[in-house]
């Protein structure tokens, strides 16, 4: 069986990953990438921003790596096919030799039977002649009886031998047929494999050319020195729009969510009941669907005060939360005030079915607003700090929610699992941010509702910065709600992140472990 008609495992998550990223496979005789959009064609005549280019670059890298593994598998399959074809040839040669030997034995037996027939024709049947002689002589002669028995034995032996040889001939003829069929199948499998290999190699060359072009465009953008403020990704220009802070549900029945992978930054905080909710920040990219949207908490306001009057999207909140929202430098676009911007999905049960879009939220002409500032420091080609250590995964306890981030070389990100299940969005794409920050923080009862924990995100404490497959033990500091949070390593240097998306989780002190 060909590799491409079997399951190709890249990683546990990778298989997930290959499907979830819509990566091409060389399958069932079809060219890899068939039905996929041609990245080169998309580039022609199109001005792409840094976020799109980076996303395309990462996608191309994944597709090329998958193809390389498939090519390696195809080469192994071709080697096996060659061995099978050689074995089938040897089997057929052996079967032909054995058949030839049997044929010679048949010829010998047939020759003996022919000689017996000629003897009878020329001299008469000795069995009949000796019987006549005995009748005429009126007694049985021992020598004549022996002659008759010998002749009969020879004839019977020839008949038996011919019968057995005939059966043996059938067996060897079947063996030749089977060997020939095996040889043909092995040759056909080899031909198919060679064709698939040629197509995979051609597709790989095309993807590598596309990747080189995308990387060239990224270099041009980097030369402009413009970056998206919330991701650090190179941009041709910064969009003139406010940041959106959307409160997204993370209850089990709310998954999979929409829009998580389009967010620049995602905060995860503990709420009542031991579950978590997200505050997703959007600026560099649009999200056609965002949700399920849930109610806000007092913790949210401190998280987003440093965004220069962001749009705050939620399903509302209790009276005290909404009253506090009205006093903040935040633009209220909750369902309470802008119901026309939201809809409910009838395929889901309330309250886990409220959605909106970034386009609808940005369509509002609200004042005042400003583009968000840069919240993190980003690195370019400089190495990680001396205190960075390679790490495989980090495990968090957020209330009763278990979260794991595992570094994926394939995705160049931290693959997220929630309660032991790979976390994917509604489109099936895995959540794998470029950076994860584990910011240990305290929770106190909220003044709006003592049953609701309120995150203390202003102050200082321990943090782990996960970037590029490493962990950087750090200390976080935030002096005021309008200030950004800074992260400094043991040497006192600000930790720089990999340009891309960042998720920040807020476990309580001691609520996380990492695995090297």
C-alpha positions in Angstrom: 0.0 0.0 0.0 1.3 3.5 -0.9 2.2 5.9 1.8 -0.3 8.4 0.4 -3.2 6.0 1.0 -2.3 5.7 4.6 -2.4 8.1 7.5 0.7 10.3 7.6 1.6 11.2 11.1 3.7 14.3 11.7 3.0 14.8 15.4 0.0 14.0 17.5 -1.0 17.5 17.0 0.5 17.7 13.7 -1.9 15.4 12.1 -4.4 17.6 13.5 -2.1 20.3 12.4 -1.8 19.2 8.8 -5.7 19.0 8.4 -6.4 22.0 10.5 -4.1 24.2 8.4 -5.5 22.8 5.2 -2.1 21.6 4.2 -1.9 19.6 0.9 -1.1 15.9 0.8 0.0 13.7 -2.0 -3.0 11.3 -2.0 -4.7 8.9 -4.3 -2.7 9.8 -7.3 -3.6 13.5 -7.0 -1.0 16.2 -7.0 -0.1 17.7 -3.6 -1.9 21.0 -3.2 -4.5 20.4 -5.8 -7.5 22.5 -5.1 -5.4 24.9 -3.0 -5.0 28.5 -4.0 -1.7 29.3 -5.6 0.2 31.6 -3.3 2.2 33.1 -6.2 -1.0 33.9 -8.1 -2.4 35.6 -5.0 0.7 37.7 -4.7 0.5 39.0 -8.2 -1.0 42.5 -8.3 -1.9 42.4 -4.6 -0.5 44.5 -1.8 -0.3 42.3 1.3 0.4 43.6 4.8 2.8 42.1 7.2 0.3 40.0 9.1 -1.0 38.4 5.9 2.6 37.8 4.7 3.7 36.3 8.0 0.7 34.0 8.1 1.4 32.9 4.5 5.0 32.4 5.2 4.3 30.2 8.2 1.7 28.3 6.2 4.2 27.7 3.4 6.8 26.5 5.8 4.3 24.0 7.3 3.3 22.8 3.9 6.9 22.4 2.8 7.8 20.5 5.9 4.9 18.1 5.5 5.9 17.6 1.8 9.5 16.8 2.9 8.2 14.1 5.3 5.9 12.7 2.6 8.8 12.7 0.1 10.9 10.8 2.6 8.1 8.3 3.1 7.7 7.9 -0.7 11.4 7.2 -1.1 11.1 4.5 1.6 8.0 3.1 -0.2 9.9 3.1 -3.6 12.7 1.2 -2.0 10.2 -1.4 -0.6 8.6 -1.6 -4.1 11.9 -2.3 -5.7 12.6 -5.1 -3.2 9.1 -6.5 -3.8 9.6 -6.4 -7.6 13.0 -8.1 -7.2 11.5 -10.8 -4.9 8.6 -11.3 -7.4 11.2 -11.7 -10.2 13.1 -14.3 -8.2 9.9 -16.1 -7.4 8.9 -16.3 -11.0 12.4 -17.4 -12.1 12.2 -20.2 -9.5 8.7 -21.2 -10.6 9.8 -21.3 -14.2 12.8 -23.5 -13.4 10.6 -25.9 -11.4 8.0 -25.9 -14.2 10.7 -26.7 -16.8 12.0 -29.6 -14.6 8.5 -31.0 -14.3 8.0 -30.6 -18.1 11.1 -32.6 -18.7 9.9 -35.3 -16.4 6.6 -35.3 -18.2 8.4 -35.6 -21.5 10.4 -38.6 -20.2 7.2 -40.3 -19.0 5.4 -39.6 -22.2 8.4 -41.0 -24.1 8.3 -44.2 -22.0 4.6 -44.5 -22.6 5.1 -44.0 -26.3 7.8 -46.7 -26.3 5.3 -49.1 -24.6 2.7 -48.2 -27.3 5.2 -48.8 -30.1 6.3 -52.1 -28.5 2.6 -53.2 -28.4 2.1 -52.1 -32.0 5.2 -53.8 -33.3 5.3 -56.9 -31.2 1.9 -57.2 -29.7 0.8 -56.9 -26.2 2.9 -59.3 -24.2 0.2 -59.7 -21.6 -2.2 -61.0 -24.3 0.4 -63.1 -26.1 1.6 -64.9 -22.9 -2.0 -65.7 -21.9 -2.5 -67.3 -25.4 0.7 -69.3 -25.0 -0.3 -70.5 -21.6 -3.7 -71.6 -22.9 -2.1 -73.5 -25.8 0.4 -75.1 -23.4 -2.3 -75.8 -20.8 -0.2 -74.5 -17.9 1.0 -71.2 -16.3 4.6 -70.4 -16.7 6.3 -68.3 -13.9 8.5 -66.4 -16.3 5.6 -65.4 -18.5 3.6 -64.3 -15.5 6.5 -62.2 -14.2 6.8 -60.6 -17.7 3.1 -59.7 -17.7 3.3 -58.2 -14.2 6.4 -56.2 -15.1 4.8 -54.8 -18.2 1.7 -53.9 -16.3 3.7 -52.3 -13.5 5.7 -50.2 -15.9 2.5 -49.0 -17.6 0.7 -48.3 -14.3 3.8 -46.5 -13.0 3.9 -44.3 -16.1 0.2 -43.5 -15.8 0.5 -42.6 -12.1 3.6 -40.6 -12.7 2.0 -38.7 -15.5 -1.0 -38.0 -13.3 1.1 -36.7 -10.5 3.3 -34.6 -12.9 0.1 -33.1 -14.3 -1.0 -32.0 -10.9 2.5 -30.6 -10.2 2.4 -28.8 -13.5 -0.8 -27.1 -12.5 0.7 -26.0 -9.2 3.8 -24.6 -10.8 1.7 -22.9 -13.5 -0.3 -21.2 -10.8 2.9 -20.2 -9.0 4.2 -18.6 -12.2 0.8 -16.8 -12.6 1.0 -15.5 -9.0 4.6 -14.5 -9.4 3.9 -12.6 -12.6 0.9 -10.9 -11.0 3.1 -9.9 -8.0 5.7 -8.6 -10.3 3.2 -6.5 -12.3 1.7 -5.1 -9.1 5.1 -4.2 -7.7 6.0 -2.5 -11.0 2.7 -0.6 -11.1 3.2 0.5 -7.5 6.7 1.6 -8.3 5.5 3.6 -11.3 2.7 5.2 -9.3 5.2 6.0 -6.5 7.7 7.6 -9.0 4.9 9.7 -10.5 3.8 10.8 -7.0 7.4 11.6 -6.1 7.9 13.7 -9.2 4.7 15.6 -8.5 5.6 16.1 -4.8 9.1 17.3 -5.7 7.6 19.7 -8.3 5.1 21.1 -5.7 7.9 21.5 -3.2 9.9 23.5 -5.7 6.9 25.7 -6.4 6.2 26.2 -2.7 9.9 27.0 -2.0 9.7 29.6 -4.8 6.6 31.1 -3.3 8.2 31.1 0.2 11.3 33.0 -1.2 9.0 35.6 -2.7 7.0 36.0 0.5 10.1 36.3 2.5 11.4 38.9 0.1 8.3 41.0 0.5 8.6 40.7 4.3 12.1 42.0 4.1 10.9 44.9 2.1 8.3 45.7 4.7 10.8 45.3 7.5 12.9 47.8 5.8 10.1 50.4 6.2 10.4 50.1 10.0 6.6 50.0 10.5 5.1 47.4 12.8 1.7 46.5 14.0 1.6 47.7 17.6 0.0 44.6 19.1 2.0 41.9 17.2 5.3 43.5 16.2 4.8 42.1 12.7 6.1 44.3 9.9 3.4 46.4 8.1 3.2 48.8 5.2 1.1 51.0 7.4 -0.7 50.9 10.7 -4.5 50.7 10.4 -6.2 53.9 11.5 -8.7 52.3 13.9 -9.0 51.6 17.6 -8.3 48.3 19.2 -11.2 46.0 19.9 -11.4 44.1 23.2 -14.0 41.3 23.0 -15.0 39.2 25.9 -15.1 35.6 24.7 -16.7 32.6 26.4 -14.5 29.6 27.3 -17.1 27.3 28.9 -16.9 23.8 27.6 -20.2 24.2 25.6 -18.8 27.5 24.1 -16.0 25.7 22.3 -14.9 25.8 19.6 -14.8 29.6 19.5 -14.7 31.9 16.5 -12.1 34.6 16.0 -9.4 33.5 18.5 -6.8 32.9 15.9 -7.4 36.4 14.4 -6.7 38.2 17.7 -3.4 39.9 18.1 -3.4 39.4 21.9 -5.6 37.2 24.1 -5.8 37.5 27.9 -7.1 34.6 29.9 -8.5 35.2 33.4 -10.3 33.1 36.0 -14.0 33.9 36.6 -16.6 32.5 39.0 -17.1 28.8 39.0 -13.4 28.1 38.3 -13.8 28.5 34.5 -11.9 31.0 32.4 -12.9 33.7 29.9 -10.8 35.5 27.2 -10.3 39.1 26.5 -9.3 39.1 22.8 -7.7 42.2 21.3 -8.1 42.9 17.6 -6.3 45.5 15.6 -4.0 44.2 12.8 -6.5 41.8 11.3 -10.3 41.4 10.9 -12.3 38.5 12.2 -15.4 37.7 10.2 -17.0 36.1 13.3 -16.1 36.7 17.0 -17.6 34.7 19.8 -19.4 33.4 21.7 -19.4 36.8 23.4 -20.1 36.9 27.1 -20.5 39.5 29.8 -17.7 41.6 31.2 -16.0 41.7 34.6 -14.4 44.4 36.5 -11.0 42.7 35.9 -11.4 43.5 32.2 -11.1 47.3 32.5 -7.6 47.3 34.0 -6.5 44.9 31.3 -7.5 47.3 28.4 -7.0 50.7 29.9 -3.7 51.1 28.2 -5.1 50.7 24.6 -6.1 54.3 24.0 -9.8 54.2 24.1 -10.5 50.7 22.8 -13.9 49.4 21.8 -15.2 47.0 24.5 -17.5 44.3 23.2 -19.4 42.0 25.5 -22.9 40.8 26.2 -23.2 43.3 29.0 -22.7 42.7 32.7 -24.4 43.4 36.0 -25.3 46.9 37.0 -22.1 47.6 38.9 -19.9 46.4 36.1 -21.8 48.6 33.5 -21.6 51.5 35.8 -17.9 51.1 36.2 -17.5 50.7 32.4 -19.2 54.1 31.9 -16.5 55.8 34.0 -13.5 54.3 32.0 -11.6 55.6 29.0 -13.2 52.8 27.0 -15.8 52.9 24.2 -18.9 50.9 25.2 -20.1 48.7 22.2 -21.7 46.0 24.3 -24.9 44.3 23.4 -26.7 46.5 25.8 -25.9 49.7 23.9 -25.4 48.3 20.3 -27.7 45.3 19.9 -27.7 45.7 16.1 -24.1 44.6 16.0 -24.8 41.1 17.5 -26.7 38.0 16.6 -27.4 34.6 18.1 -26.6 31.3 16.5 -29.7 29.1 16.6 -27.4 26.0 16.3 -26.1 26.7 19.8 -27.7 27.0 23.1 -27.9 30.3 25.0 -26.0 32.0 26.5 -23.2 30.4 24.5 -24.4 31.6 21.1 -23.9 35.4 20.9 -21.6 36.7 18.1 -20.4 39.8 16.4 -17.8 40.8 13.8 -14.8 43.2 13.9 -16.1 44.9 10.7 -19.4 45.8 12.3 -17.6 47.1 15.4 -15.1 49.1 13.5 -17.9 50.6 11.3 -19.0 52.7 14.2 -17.7 56.3 14.1 -17.2 56.8 17.8 -15.1 59.4 19.6 -12.6 59.7 21.1 -10.3 56.9 19.9 -6.7 56.3 18.9 -4.6 53.5 17.6 -3.3 51.3 20.4 0.3 51.6 21.6 2.9 48.9 21.4 2.4 46.7 24.5 5.4 44.4 24.3 9.1 44.7 23.2 9.9 42.5 20.1 13.1 41.1 18.8 14.4 40.8 15.3 17.5 38.7 14.7 19.0 39.1 18.1 19.4 36.0 20.3 17.3 35.1 23.2 18.6 36.3 26.6 21.2 34.3 28.4 18.7 33.0 31.0 16.4 31.4 28.3 16.1 27.7 28.7 14.6 25.2 26.1 11.3 23.9 27.3 8.8 21.4 25.9 5.6 22.5 27.6 4.0 24.4 30.4 1.0 23.2 32.3 -1.4 25.8 34.0 -4.1 25.4 36.5 -6.6 28.2 36.1 -9.4 27.6 38.6 -10.8 24.3 37.5 -9.5 24.6 34.0 -6.3 22.8 33.0 -4.3 24.4 30.2 -1.2 23.1 28.5 1.0 24.9 25.9 3.4 22.6 24.0 6.1 24.0 21.7 5.6 22.9 18.1 8.5 23.3 15.7 6.1 22.6 12.9 3.8 25.5 13.8 6.5 27.7 15.3 4.1 28.3 18.1 2.8 27.0 21.4 0.0 24.5 20.7 -2.7 24.9 23.3 -4.8 22.1 24.9 -7.7 22.9 27.2 -8.7 20.1 29.7 -6.6 17.7 27.7 -8.1 18.5 24.3 -6.3 20.3 21.5 -7.9 23.8 21.4 -9.1 24.6 17.9 -11.2 27.4 16.6 -14.6 26.9 14.8 -12.7 26.5 11.5 -10.7 23.6 12.9 -7.4 25.5 13.1 -5.3 24.9 16.2 -4.6 27.7 18.7 -0.8 28.1 18.6 0.4 31.6 19.5 4.0 32.6 18.8 4.3 33.7 22.4 2.8 32.8 25.7 3.2 34.8 28.9 2.4 33.1 32.2 1.8 36.0 34.6 1.3 34.9 38.1 -1.2 37.2 39.8 -3.6 37.4 42.8 -7.4 37.5 42.7 -9.7 39.3 45.1 -13.5 39.4 45.4 -14.9 41.9 42.8 -16.6 45.0 44.3 -19.3 44.5 41.7 -20.0 41.0 42.9 -18.1 39.3 45.8 -18.7 35.9 44.1 -16.7 37.0 41.1 -12.9 37.0 41.4 -11.2 40.2 40.3 -7.7 39.8 38.7 -5.0 42.1 40.1 -3.1 43.0 36.9 -1.5 46.2 38.3 1.5 45.7 40.5 4.4 43.3 40.2 5.1 39.6 40.4 6.7 36.5 38.8 6.2 35.7 35.1 7.4 33.1 32.6 7.8 34.3 29.1 7.6 31.5 26.5 9.0 32.3 23.1 10.8 30.4 20.3 10.7 27.1 22.2 12.3 28.6 25.4 11.2 29.9 28.8 12.6 33.1 30.2 12.0 33.4 33.9 11.0 37.0 34.5 9.4 39.6 36.7 6.4 41.6 35.6 5.7 45.2 36.5 2.8 47.5 35.8 2.6 50.8 37.6 -0.8 52.0 36.5 -3.8 51.0 34.4 -2.8 53.2 31.5 0.8 51.8 31.6 1.9 48.8 29.7 3.2 45.7 31.6 6.9 45.1 31.3 8.8 41.8 31.7 12.4 41.8 32.8 14.7 38.8 33.0 17.1 38.0 35.9 19.7 40.4 34.4 17.2 43.3 34.5 16.8 43.4 30.7 13.3 43.7 29.1 12.3 40.4 27.5 11.7 40.7 23.8 9.0 38.6 22.1 8.9 36.9 18.8 6.8 39.1 16.4 3.3 37.5 16.2 0.4 36.7 18.4 0.7 36.6 22.2 -1.5 34.9 24.8 -1.3 35.9 28.4 -2.6 33.6 31.1 -3.1 34.7 34.7 -2.8 31.7 37.1 -2.5 32.3 40.8 1.0 32.0 42.3 2.2 28.3 42.1 -0.5 27.5 39.5 1.9 26.4 36.7 4.7 23.9 36.0 6.9 23.5 33.0 8.5 20.5 31.4 12.0 20.7 29.9 
